[in-house]
């Protein structure tokens, strides 16, 4: 999109933050309760989950059009989730370096080419968590021994991109960064924004 349409501008009044107090804090999140004024002028109490890491997601693509998904049990919804490699990096760190680390830790892979293709707000009604997504190509084994987090029991599968895309569209993959990255990559392949040979392999 070269010229942004006029409707993208903010409308109306913004929220106003008043007095605040921290009600919970750990190494990953902080929950703060605010006295606030809504855009309508109504008084409100707002609980904000503040994240201490930036979420990073990596869509690894091999030249043959396959990608890698990581499977793991997730605590919040007590279910099993297949996802692209993803994790978090401290807010002050280079997000690309965080993405390189996550790819190596979760898959044992490194990439010679990196391309930022997505920025996202993950749950902007209750949290300030932001995400950056990268397309990783030129894949090869990572140097050295990589160690996953001691709470993670990970499985890994290499599948055709189209198979992963179809699973996301069918609702079988529900992690939102995974879905968004697969949709964005499919769009890029169809719109001529990727190398033709790679696009053909992905969509074939």
C-alpha positions as CSV (number, residue, x, y, z in Angstrom):
1,X,0.0,0.0,0.0
2,X,1.8,3.2,-1.2
3,X,-0.8,5.8,-0.3
4,X,-2.7,5.2,2.9
5,X,-6.5,5.9,2.7
6,X,-7.9,8.7,4.7
7,X,-10.0,6.5,6.9
8,X,-6.8,5.1,8.5
9,X,-6.4,8.3,10.6
10,X,-7.5,8.3,14.3
11,X,-11.0,9.4,15.0
12,X,-12.5,11.0,18.1
13,X,-10.8,11.4,21.5
14,X,-8.2,9.0,22.9
15,X,-8.3,7.2,26.2
16,X,-6.8,9.2,29.1
17,X,-4.8,7.4,31.8
18,X,-5.1,8.5,35.4
19,X,-3.7,7.2,38.7
20,X,-2.3,3.7,38.5
21,X,-1.1,0.8,40.7
22,X,0.7,-2.4,39.9
23,X,-1.3,-5.4,41.1
24,X,0.9,-8.2,39.8
25,X,4.5,-8.4,38.6
26,X,6.8,-11.3,37.4
27,X,9.8,-11.5,35.1
28,X,7.5,-11.7,32.0
29,X,4.5,-9.5,32.6
30,X,3.2,-6.7,34.8
31,X,-0.5,-6.1,35.5
32,X,-1.4,-2.4,36.2
33,X,-4.8,-1.1,37.2
34,X,-5.6,2.4,35.9
35,X,-8.2,4.9,36.7
36,X,-9.1,6.0,33.2
37,X,-11.4,8.2,31.1
38,X,-12.9,6.5,28.0
39,X,-13.1,8.3,24.6
40,X,-16.8,8.7,25.4
41,X,-16.0,10.7,28.6
42,X,-17.1,7.8,30.9
43,X,-14.9,7.0,33.9
44,X,-13.5,3.5,33.8
45,X,-11.2,1.1,35.7
46,X,-8.7,-0.5,33.2
47,X,-6.4,-3.5,33.8
48,X,-3.4,-3.5,31.5
49,X,-1.2,-6.5,31.0
50,X,2.3,-5.1,30.2
51,X,4.8,-7.4,28.5
52,X,8.5,-7.3,29.2
53,X,9.4,-9.1,25.9
54,X,8.7,-8.4,22.3
55,X,7.1,-11.4,20.5
56,X,9.1,-12.7,17.5
57,X,7.9,-15.2,15.0
58,X,9.9,-16.9,12.2
59,X,8.4,-18.6,9.1
60,X,11.3,-20.7,7.8
61,X,11.0,-21.6,4.1
62,X,13.1,-24.2,2.3
63,X,13.8,-23.9,-1.5
64,X,11.4,-26.8,-2.1
65,X,8.5,-24.9,-0.6
66,X,8.4,-26.7,2.7
67,X,8.3,-25.1,6.1
68,X,8.9,-26.2,9.7
69,X,6.3,-26.3,12.5
70,X,6.9,-26.8,16.2
71,X,4.4,-28.7,18.4
72,X,4.1,-28.1,22.1
73,X,1.6,-28.2,25.0
74,X,0.4,-24.7,25.9
75,X,-0.6,-23.9,29.5
76,X,-3.3,-21.1,29.2
77,X,-5.8,-23.2,27.2
78,X,-4.4,-26.5,28.2
79,X,-4.2,-27.7,24.6
80,X,-1.6,-28.8,22.1
81,X,-0.5,-26.3,19.5
82,X,1.4,-26.6,16.2
83,X,3.1,-23.2,15.5
84,X,5.9,-21.7,13.5
85,X,9.0,-21.0,15.6
86,X,8.3,-18.1,17.9
87,X,9.2,-16.7,21.3
88,X,10.2,-13.5,23.0
89,X,13.1,-11.2,23.3
90,X,13.8,-8.4,25.8
91,X,12.4,-5.1,24.6
92,X,15.8,-3.5,24.4
93,X,17.3,-6.2,22.3
94,X,17.5,-6.3,18.5
95,X,14.4,-8.3,17.5
96,X,16.2,-9.9,14.6
97,X,18.8,-11.4,17.0
98,X,15.9,-12.7,19.1
99,X,14.4,-14.3,16.1
100,X,17.7,-15.9,15.1
101,X,18.0,-17.3,18.6
102,X,14.4,-18.7,18.6
103,X,14.8,-20.4,15.2
104,X,18.1,-22.0,16.3
105,X,16.7,-23.1,19.8
106,X,13.4,-24.5,18.5
107,X,14.5,-26.1,15.2
108,X,18.4,-26.3,15.1
109,X,18.3,-24.1,12.0
110,X,19.9,-20.9,10.9
111,X,19.1,-18.7,7.8
112,X,21.2,-16.7,5.5
113,X,18.4,-14.4,4.5
114,X,15.9,-12.6,6.8
115,X,13.0,-10.4,5.8
116,X,10.6,-8.6,8.2
117,X,7.1,-9.2,6.8
118,X,4.7,-8.5,9.7
119,X,4.2,-6.3,12.7
120,X,1.2,-7.0,15.0
121,X,-0.6,-6.1,18.2
122,X,-1.6,-9.4,19.7
123,X,-4.4,-8.6,22.1
124,X,-4.7,-4.8,22.2
125,X,-7.8,-4.6,24.3
126,X,-6.0,-5.9,27.4
127,X,-2.3,-6.0,26.7
128,X,0.5,-3.9,25.1
129,X,2.2,-7.0,23.6
130,X,3.6,-6.4,20.1
131,X,5.1,-8.8,17.6
132,X,7.5,-8.9,14.7
133,X,7.4,-11.7,12.1
134,X,10.3,-12.7,9.8
135,X,10.6,-14.8,6.7
136,X,13.8,-16.9,6.9
137,X,15.3,-18.5,3.8
138,X,18.7,-19.9,2.9
139,X,18.2,-22.5,5.7
140,X,21.0,-24.6,7.1
141,X,22.0,-26.3,10.4
142,X,22.8,-23.8,13.1
143,X,26.3,-23.8,14.6
144,X,26.8,-25.1,18.1
145,X,24.5,-26.8,20.5
146,X,21.1,-25.1,21.0
147,X,19.2,-25.4,24.2
148,X,15.4,-25.0,24.5
149,X,13.7,-23.6,27.5
150,X,13.6,-26.2,30.4
151,X,9.8,-26.1,30.4
152,X,9.4,-26.8,26.7
153,X,8.9,-30.3,25.3
154,X,9.0,-29.6,21.6
155,X,8.3,-31.7,18.5
156,X,9.2,-30.6,15.0
157,X,7.7,-31.4,11.6
158,X,8.7,-30.3,8.1
159,X,5.6,-30.0,5.8
160,X,4.7,-28.4,2.5
161,X,3.8,-24.7,2.9
162,X,0.5,-25.3,1.2
163,X,-0.3,-28.0,3.7
164,X,0.4,-25.7,6.6
165,X,-1.6,-22.9,5.0
166,X,-4.6,-25.2,4.4
167,X,-4.4,-26.3,8.1
168,X,-4.4,-22.7,9.2
169,X,-7.4,-21.8,7.0
170,X,-9.3,-24.9,8.2
171,X,-8.8,-23.7,11.8
172,X,-6.5,-26.6,12.7
173,X,-3.7,-24.2,13.5
174,X,-4.9,-21.5,15.8
175,X,-1.9,-19.6,17.1
176,X,-2.5,-16.2,15.7
177,X,1.1,-15.4,14.7
178,X,1.3,-18.7,12.8
179,X,-2.0,-18.0,11.0
180,X,-1.0,-14.4,10.2
181,X,2.5,-15.3,8.9
182,X,1.1,-18.1,6.7
183,X,-1.5,-15.8,5.2
184,X,1.1,-13.0,4.6
185,X,3.5,-15.3,2.9
186,X,0.8,-16.8,0.7
187,X,-0.2,-13.2,-0.3
188,X,3.4,-12.4,-1.1
189,X,3.8,-15.5,-3.2
190,X,0.7,-14.7,-5.2
191,X,1.5,-11.0,-5.6
192,X,5.0,-11.6,-7.0
193,X,6.8,-10.4,-3.8
194,X,8.9,-13.5,-3.5
195,X,11.4,-15.2,-5.8
196,X,9.3,-16.9,-8.6
197,X,10.8,-20.4,-8.0
198,X,10.1,-20.2,-4.3
199,X,6.6,-18.9,-4.9
200,X,5.8,-21.7,-7.3
201,X,7.1,-24.3,-4.8
202,X,5.0,-22.9,-2.0
203,X,1.8,-22.7,-4.0
204,X,2.2,-25.8,-6.2
